[in-house]
Amino acid sequence: MKKVIILGSSRKDGDATLLVNQLVQKSNWDVIDLNDYNISYYDYDNRNRNDDYLDLMTKIIDEYDTLIFATPVYWYAMSGILKVFFDRITDLLTIERELGRKLRGKKMAVVSCSGGNHLGDSFWLPFSETAKYLGMEYLDNLHTISKANNEQEITTFVNRVNQAV
């Protein structure tokens, strides 16, 4: 089963990128950095159909069985770029339904990082409920504290995701 980390961070050299690099060292999972794509905000009139979103989702859906979202924590929530990506899932429920149906049965996991251990369970809700709504299996989540030694937690997370079949 192929796995991909979808990195949603505003900085290419930030703590979320460092976390993703640690994950890749332990897993050899592929990485898609959302900063490398032009993804417009959700638009009820679908004027954004010529951006990179639908092509990127086609690639993700066709090539990967497990999607691991990576985000820094901004104001107790996922990053803005990742939120835009999630909002655009609506396109897969309206204008590209056949593509959206292919998400059923895929797996999802999430990693986050911030300067402290101040997340409540509600942080994971948009991810777990989106997975449930789309017929995906929500595997696991991991929050790391920036600048801390998160080695053991990262290794455990990688092992749990890799063991999910």
C-alpha positions in Angstrom: 0.0 0.0 0.0 1.5 3.3 -1.1 1.4 6.2 1.4 1.8 9.9 0.9 2.3 12.8 3.3 0.4 15.8 2.2 2.2 18.8 3.8 0.2 21.9 4.5 2.5 24.5 5.9 3.1 28.1 5.0 6.9 27.7 5.4 9.1 25.2 3.4 11.7 25.3 6.2 9.3 25.3 9.2 8.8 22.8 12.0 6.1 20.9 10.1 8.7 20.3 7.3 11.2 19.1 9.8 8.6 16.7 11.2 7.8 15.4 7.7 11.5 14.9 7.0 11.7 12.7 10.2 8.7 10.7 9.0 10.2 10.2 5.6 13.5 9.0 7.1 11.7 6.3 9.0 9.1 5.3 6.4 10.2 6.3 2.8 6.6 7.6 2.3 6.2 10.1 -0.6 5.6 13.8 0.1 3.4 16.3 -1.6 4.0 19.9 -0.5 0.9 21.9 -1.1 3.0 25.0 -1.5 4.2 23.5 -4.9 0.6 23.8 -6.3 -1.8 26.6 -7.2 -4.9 25.7 -5.2 -7.7 28.3 -5.1 -10.3 28.7 -2.4 -13.5 26.8 -2.7 -15.9 28.5 -5.1 -19.6 27.7 -5.4 -19.5 28.7 -9.0 -16.5 26.5 -9.8 -14.5 29.3 -11.4 -11.4 27.6 -10.0 -11.6 24.5 -12.1 -8.3 25.4 -13.9 -6.1 25.5 -10.9 -4.1 22.4 -9.8 -6.5 20.9 -7.3 -8.4 18.4 -9.4 -5.2 17.2 -11.2 -3.5 16.8 -7.8 -6.4 14.9 -6.3 -6.5 12.6 -9.4 -2.8 11.8 -8.8 -3.3 11.3 -5.1 -6.4 9.1 -5.5 -4.9 7.0 -8.3 -1.5 6.5 -6.7 -2.0 6.2 -3.0 -4.0 4.1 -0.5 -3.1 6.1 2.7 -3.1 9.9 3.0 -1.1 11.3 5.9 -1.9 15.0 6.4 0.9 17.1 8.1 0.2 20.6 9.5 1.5 23.0 12.0 -1.1 24.2 14.5 -2.2 27.8 13.8 -4.6 29.2 16.4 -5.7 25.8 17.6 -6.5 24.6 14.0 -5.0 23.2 10.9 -3.0 25.6 8.7 -4.8 27.8 6.2 -3.3 26.1 3.1 -4.5 22.7 4.4 -8.0 24.1 5.2 -8.3 25.3 1.7 -7.3 21.8 0.5 -10.0 20.3 2.7 -12.6 22.8 1.6 -12.0 21.8 -2.0 -13.0 18.2 -1.2 -16.5 19.7 -1.9 -15.5 19.6 -5.6 -15.3 15.9 -5.2 -18.8 15.7 -3.9 -20.4 18.0 -6.5 -18.6 18.4 -9.9 -16.2 15.4 -9.8 -18.3 12.8 -7.9 -16.7 9.7 -9.6 -13.3 10.9 -8.5 -14.6 11.6 -5.0 -16.1 8.1 -4.7 -12.6 6.6 -5.2 -11.7 7.9 -1.7 -13.9 5.2 -0.2 -11.8 2.6 1.5 -8.7 4.7 1.6 -7.0 5.4 4.9 -6.2 8.7 6.6 -3.8 9.8 9.3 -2.6 13.2 10.6 0.5 14.6 12.2 0.8 18.1 13.7 3.3 20.2 15.5 3.3 23.3 17.6 5.3 24.9 20.4 3.4 23.2 23.2 1.1 20.4 24.2 -2.1 22.4 24.2 -4.4 20.6 21.7 -7.7 19.2 22.7 -9.4 16.3 21.1 -11.4 18.7 19.0 -8.3 19.5 16.9 -8.6 16.1 15.2 -12.4 16.3 14.6 -12.2 17.9 11.1 -9.9 15.0 10.0 -11.7 12.1 11.6 -15.2 13.3 10.6 -14.1 14.0 7.0 -12.7 10.5 6.8 -15.9 9.1 8.1 -18.0 11.2 5.8 -16.0 10.1 2.8 -15.9 6.4 3.7 -12.2 6.5 4.6 -10.6 4.7 7.6 -9.1 7.1 10.1 -6.0 5.4 11.4 -4.2 7.6 13.8 -2.9 11.0 14.7 0.2 12.4 16.3 1.0 15.8 17.8 4.7 16.7 18.3 6.2 19.6 20.2 8.6 21.6 18.1 12.2 21.5 19.2 11.5 18.5 21.5 12.8 15.0 21.0 9.8 13.3 19.4 11.8 10.3 18.0 10.0 7.6 19.9 6.5 9.0 19.2 7.3 9.4 15.5 8.7 5.8 15.2 5.5 4.4 17.0 3.3 6.4 14.6 5.1 5.2 11.5 4.8 1.6 12.7 1.1 1.9 13.5 0.4 3.5 10.1 2.5 0.9 8.2 0.8 -2.0 10.0 -2.7 -0.8 9.0 -3.8 -3.0 6.2 
